Amino acid sequence: MEFNRFEIERRAVCDASEFFGRYVATNTPIVFTDLVTRWLGFGSWSPEDFAARFGEVQLDVAQGREAEPNYDQLTQRLSQKMSVRALAEAVRQVESSNDFYAVAEQEYSSTRAAVAI
């Protein structure tokens, strides 16, 4: 099988009109090289910042993922309540890890799982 390879354009940013007209409407990929540095939270969002602002907020966090080869299917079983402060501390203690994960969807419905498949 032969793949059709092409260069993906890279540029700093463009305005919304150009983005939608030139890239979205034509399904053309683009890499914006400087977009993240323009985000409001860039440079200020950190584990310390989140712990200070949301410390006692409780999240579902899947823990022990590295010991489970099918951790994504076991999210409900692996999830425990954890404060943002405790999660921030866990993040600070490791350079990188897939062993814990703040769960975005906190309802575990078999109907939702069936629809998602």
N, C-alpha and C positions, 0 to 999 in steps of 0.2 A: 504494500500500500504506500503510495506516495503522498506526502503532505505538501500542501501549498503554503509555504512560509513567506511572510512579508514583514516589512518593518512597521512597527507600531510607533506612531508619532509621539514624541515627548515634548512637552512645553510647560512653562510655568503655570499659566492660567488662561482662561478666556471668559468673556461675559456669558450670561445665561442664554441670550439669544443665539449666539454663535454655537454654544455647546449643544443646544437642542436642535438647531437647524443643521449643523454640520456633522455632528457625531451621533446623537440619539436617533434622529430621523433616518439616518443612513446606516444605522447599526455598525458604526465605525469605532473601533477601540481607540482610546487615547490614554496616555499616562501623564497626569499632572504632577510635575516634579516639586512644586512649591506650595501646594494646596494646604497641607497639614499645618505649616507654619503660620497660616492665616486664621486658624481656628481659635476661637475665644479661649478655650482651655489649654492651648498649647503652651507649655512652659510653666503652667500653674497647677494643672491636674497631676496629682501624685498620690501615692498611698497615704502620705502624711496629710495632705489636703483633704482627701476623702474621709480619713479617720477623724479629723478635726470637725468637719462639717456634718458628717452623717454617722458618727461613731456608734451610736446605740441602735441604729436601724438594723433590723434583722433580715437576712437574706437566706435563701436556700443555697447551700454550697455542696456540690458533689465532691466527696473526699475519698481517697484511696483508689483513684482511677488508674494509676500505673500498675496496680496489681490485678486489674481486670482487663482481659483482652477485648471484651465487648462492653466497655464502660458506657458508651452512648445508650445502649439498650437497658442499662441498669441505673439510669439517672435517679429514679425515684428511690431505689434501695440505698444508693450511695449518698443521698442528700441528707443534710442535717442543717438545722438553723445555726447561723453564725452572725455575729455582729460585724458591721463594716470595719470597726476597729480591729477585731480579731483577724479578719481577712487581710486587712492592710498589713498587720504584723506578720502574717504568714507569707505574704508577697515579699516583704522586706527581707525575710530570712533565707530566701532562695534566689539563685541567679536566674534559673529558669526551671519550669516544672509543668507537667501536665497532670499532677496528682490531685489538684483541687481546681474547681471551676465554679464561678458564680452562675447559677442557673437562671436563664432569662425567662423561661416559662415555668411558672410555679404551680400550675394546675396539671395534675397527672390524670388525664382522662383517656380511657381506651378509645373513646369515640374520636378525640383529637388525633391520637396516634394513628388510627385507621385512616382518617382523612388525609393526614400528612403523607402516608405511604402512597 
